[in-house]
Amino acid sequence: MSSSELSNRISKRIVQEISAGSLAKGQHLGAQQVADRYGVSRTPVREAMQFLEERGLLVREANRGYFVSETASSDVPELLTDKWVTDADDYQLLAHDWLVNQLPEEVTEQFLRQKYDWSKAKVNDILVRAAREGWAERKEGYGWRFLPVAKTASAFDEIYRFRMAIEPVAMLEPTFELDRKVLEKQRRIQEEMLEMDFSGVPAERLLENGSLFHEELISLSRNPFFLMALQRVNRMRRLMEYRAKINHERLIEQCTEHLEIVDLLESGNVVDASYRMRQHLSGALKRKSPIAWEWSSDTGHLLETNSNESVSQKV
């Protein structure tokens, strides 16, 4: 991959993090810090930062480096280019085909290049992203393996019921300890989400912010097994969550409920926060379950149609 292609990818990731509120207005961005975060060298990072500075998303201060512009949120949608949208659509296409069992469990990059007519670089980028999001892994030696995910509505429901069982209880653990910095960060992210224009923010990033909120809070239990379990089921449900269109009103309601939980924790009302968390997850299940079942029904119809077409062709 050329330095230019890599810097474009870094620019995109920075834009997406600002869009989602993971990077706050006025926040300092050090080249080495970003390089370490993305696992790259500083050269393409500096190119990406210069690119974003030219477009007003970052501001450079002498002897201090780059900072996120105070007006960044209004500039972000314009920087989500058609190329980036296309890349996201291709990722969703692969995810969809895996969800509806149109892909084998083990594949090679050459197989995917031929199936989708993608370049070698695109296939690698999409597979690396799938691995980062927890539903693909590189096999030892050669090829890739797709990992189990929640492909059915019943599995989706079971994941939410499992979350209702562990997340509220984690707050009642004797080792649960409030961390003001964690709460302050999550408050900032949720408040900025309420103010942003969702039309310019990738659905993946909005969903990632929601998962991060719950994982950060469960980590306060100081019991690593709670966190490991939640991270695993979040990865397993992510692809089915992508199938649902982002609902603006629901997203506002979600952020508002998250802030209510933060308020309770900050005031020391941990038991009430635990109860509110269960209500929050129960409400999410009631709203999302019908969508999951509708999608699952459509998928079943699609698979049956494909199977019948296959039989017809053989006959």
C-alpha positions in Angstrom: 0.0 0.0 0.0 1.4 3.4 -1.0 2.0 6.2 1.6 -0.8 8.2 -0.1 -3.3 5.4 0.2 -2.4 4.8 3.8 -2.7 8.5 4.7 -6.1 8.6 3.1 -7.2 5.7 5.3 -5.8 7.5 8.4 -7.7 10.7 7.4 -10.9 8.7 7.1 -10.5 7.1 10.5 -9.8 10.5 12.2 -12.8 12.0 10.5 -15.0 9.1 11.7 -13.8 9.4 15.2 -14.5 13.1 15.3 -17.9 12.5 13.7 -18.8 10.1 16.5 -17.4 12.2 19.3 -14.5 9.9 20.2 -12.2 12.8 19.5 -13.5 16.0 21.1 -13.3 19.6 19.8 -10.1 21.1 20.9 -8.4 17.8 21.7 -4.7 17.5 21.0 -3.5 15.0 18.5 0.1 14.0 18.5 1.6 12.3 15.5 3.2 9.6 17.5 0.0 9.1 19.6 -2.0 8.6 16.4 0.6 6.4 14.8 0.6 4.1 17.9 -3.1 4.1 18.0 -3.5 2.9 14.3 -0.3 0.8 14.2 1.4 2.9 11.5 4.5 5.1 11.1 4.4 8.9 11.6 5.0 9.8 8.0 1.4 8.9 6.7 0.0 10.3 9.9 1.6 13.7 9.3 0.3 13.6 5.7 -3.2 12.9 6.9 -3.1 15.7 9.5 -1.9 18.2 6.9 -4.8 17.1 4.6 -7.3 17.6 7.4 -5.8 20.9 8.4 -6.2 22.2 4.8 -9.9 21.4 5.1 -10.3 23.0 8.5 -10.9 19.9 10.5 -7.6 20.2 12.4 -5.8 23.3 13.6 -2.0 23.5 13.9 -0.5 25.6 16.6 3.2 26.5 16.6 5.3 24.3 18.9 2.2 22.5 20.1 1.0 20.4 17.2 -2.5 19.6 15.9 -5.8 20.1 17.6 -9.4 19.2 16.6 -11.0 22.3 15.3 -13.7 23.9 17.4 -15.9 23.9 14.3 -15.1 20.4 13.2 -18.6 18.9 13.6 -20.0 21.1 10.8 -17.2 20.2 8.4 -17.3 16.5 8.9 -20.1 15.5 6.5 -18.3 17.2 3.6 -15.2 15.0 4.2 -17.1 11.7 4.0 -16.4 11.3 0.3 -18.1 9.0 -2.2 -15.1 6.7 -2.2 -15.4 6.2 1.6 -19.1 5.5 1.3 -18.4 3.0 -1.4 -15.8 1.2 0.8 -18.4 1.1 3.6 -21.0 -0.4 1.2 -18.5 -3.1 0.1 -17.8 -4.0 3.7 -21.6 -4.2 4.3 -22.0 -6.4 1.3 -19.4 -8.9 2.6 -21.0 -8.8 6.0 -24.5 -9.4 4.5 -23.3 -12.4 2.5 -21.8 -13.9 5.6 -25.0 -13.3 7.6 -27.2 -15.0 4.9 -24.8 -18.0 4.5 -23.7 -17.0 1.0 -20.0 -17.4 2.0 -18.1 -20.5 3.2 -16.6 -20.4 6.6 -13.1 -20.4 5.2 -12.0 -18.3 2.2 -8.9 -17.0 0.4 -8.3 -13.4 -0.7 -8.2 -14.7 -4.3 -11.7 -16.2 -3.9 -13.1 -12.9 -2.7 -11.3 -10.9 -5.4 -12.9 -13.1 -8.0 -16.4 -13.2 -6.4 -16.7 -9.4 -5.9 -14.3 -8.1 -8.5 -12.3 -6.2 -5.9 -8.7 -5.2 -5.9 -6.2 -7.0 -3.7 -5.8 -3.8 -1.6 -9.6 -3.6 -1.1 -10.0 -7.2 -0.1 -7.2 -6.8 2.4 -8.7 -3.6 3.9 -12.1 -5.1 4.3 -10.8 -8.4 5.8 -8.6 -6.4 8.3 -11.6 -4.4 9.3 -13.7 -7.5 9.7 -10.9 -9.0 11.9 -10.8 -5.8 14.0 -14.6 -5.9 14.5 -14.4 -9.5 15.6 -16.0 -11.6 12.9 -13.0 -12.8 10.8 -9.5 -14.0 11.5 -6.5 -14.9 9.5 -5.7 -18.6 9.4 -2.3 -19.9 10.2 -0.4 -20.1 7.0 -3.0 -19.3 4.4 -6.5 -17.9 4.0 -9.2 -16.4 6.3 -11.9 -17.8 8.6 -15.2 -16.1 9.3 -16.3 -16.4 13.0 -19.7 -17.2 14.5 -22.1 -14.2 14.8 -25.7 -13.8 15.7 -27.4 -14.8 12.5 -30.9 -15.5 13.8 -33.5 -13.4 15.6 -33.6 -15.9 18.5 -29.8 -15.5 19.0 -30.2 -11.8 18.9 -32.8 -11.9 21.6 -30.7 -14.3 23.7 -27.8 -11.9 23.6 -29.9 -9.1 24.9 -31.3 -11.2 27.7 -27.8 -12.3 28.5 -26.8 -8.6 28.7 -29.7 -7.9 31.0 -28.4 -10.6 33.3 -24.8 -9.4 33.5 -24.7 -5.6 33.0 -26.9 -4.6 35.9 -25.4 -7.2 38.2 -21.8 -6.0 37.4 -22.7 -2.7 39.0 -23.5 -4.4 42.2 -20.3 -6.3 42.5 -18.3 -5.6 45.7 -15.4 -4.6 43.5 -17.4 -2.1 41.5 -15.6 1.3 41.8 -16.6 4.6 40.1 -14.0 6.2 37.9 -14.8 9.9 37.4 -12.6 10.2 34.2 -14.5 7.3 32.6 -17.9 8.8 33.4 -16.8 12.3 32.3 -15.6 10.9 28.9 -18.8 8.9 28.3 -20.9 11.9 29.3 -19.0 14.0 26.7 -19.4 11.4 24.0 -23.2 11.0 24.6 -23.8 14.8 24.8 -21.9 15.4 21.6 -23.9 12.7 19.9 -27.0 14.5 20.8 -25.7 17.6 19.0 -24.3 16.0 15.9 -25.8 15.6 12.4 -26.2 11.8 12.2 -26.6 12.0 8.4 -22.8 12.4 8.0 -21.7 9.8 10.5 -21.2 6.1 9.6 -23.6 3.8 11.3 -20.7 1.6 12.4 -19.3 4.5 14.4 -22.6 5.3 16.1 -23.0 1.7 17.1 -19.5 1.5 18.3 -20.1 4.4 20.6 -23.0 2.6 22.1 -21.0 -0.6 22.7 -18.1 1.4 24.2 -20.5 3.0 26.7 -21.6 -0.3 28.0 -18.2 -1.9 28.0 -16.6 1.0 29.9 -19.3 0.9 32.6 -19.1 -2.9 33.0 -15.3 -2.6 33.3 -15.8 -0.6 36.5 -16.8 -3.9 38.2 -13.1 -4.7 38.1 -14.1 -8.2 37.1 -12.5 -9.0 33.8 -14.8 -11.8 33.0 -17.8 -9.5 32.8 -16.0 -7.3 30.3 -14.7 -10.2 28.2 -18.2 -11.7 28.0 -19.8 -8.4 27.0 -17.1 -7.7 24.4 -17.7 -11.1 22.8 -21.5 -10.8 22.6 -21.2 -7.2 21.3 -19.0 -8.5 18.5 -21.5 -11.3 17.7 -24.5 -9.0 17.5 -22.8 -6.1 15.6 -23.5 -7.4 12.1 -27.2 -7.9 12.7 -27.3 -4.4 14.3 -25.9 -3.0 11.1 -29.0 -4.4 9.3 -31.3 -1.9 11.0 -31.3 1.6 9.8 -30.2 4.2 12.3 -33.3 5.7 13.8 -32.7 9.4 14.8 -35.4 9.4 17.5 -34.2 6.1 18.9 -30.6 7.3 19.0 -31.6 10.4 20.9 -33.5 8.3 23.4 -30.6 5.9 23.7 -28.1 8.8 24.4 -30.6 10.4 26.9 -30.9 7.1 28.8 -27.1 6.7 28.8 -26.8 10.1 30.4 -29.4 9.2 33.0 -27.3 6.2 34.0 -24.2 8.4 34.2 -26.1 10.9 36.4 -27.1 8.2 38.8 -23.6 6.8 39.0 -22.0 10.2 39.5 -24.4 10.9 42.4 -23.5 7.6 44.0 -26.9 5.9 43.4 -25.3 2.7 42.1 -28.3 0.5 42.9 -30.7 2.9 41.0 -28.2 3.0 38.1 -28.2 -0.8 38.0 -32.0 -0.9 37.9 -32.0 1.8 35.2 -29.5 -0.2 33.1 -31.9 -3.2 33.2 -34.8 -1.0 32.1 -32.6 0.5 29.3 -31.6 -3.0 28.0 -35.1 -4.3 28.3 -36.5 -1.4 26.3 -33.8 -1.9 23.6 -34.8 -5.5 23.3 -38.5 -4.7 22.9 -37.7 -2.2 20.2 -35.1 -4.1 18.3 -36.4 -7.7 18.5 -39.3 -7.2 16.0 -36.7 -5.7 13.5 -34.4 -8.7 14.0 -37.3 -11.1 13.4 -38.5 -9.3 10.3 -34.9 -9.3 8.9 -34.5 -13.0 9.8 -37.8 -13.8 8.0 -36.6 -11.9 4.9 -33.3 -13.7 5.0 -35.0 -17.1 5.3 -37.1 -16.2 2.2 -33.9 -15.2 0.4 -32.2 -18.5 1.2 -35.2 -20.5 0.2 -35.4 -18.6 -3.1 -31.7 -19.1 -3.8 -32.0 -22.8 -3.0 -35.0 -23.2 -5.4 -33.2 -21.4 -8.1 -30.2 -23.7 -7.7 -32.4 -26.7 -7.9 -34.1 -25.3 -11.0 -30.8 -24.8 -12.7 -29.7 -28.3 -12.0 -33.0 -29.7 -13.4 
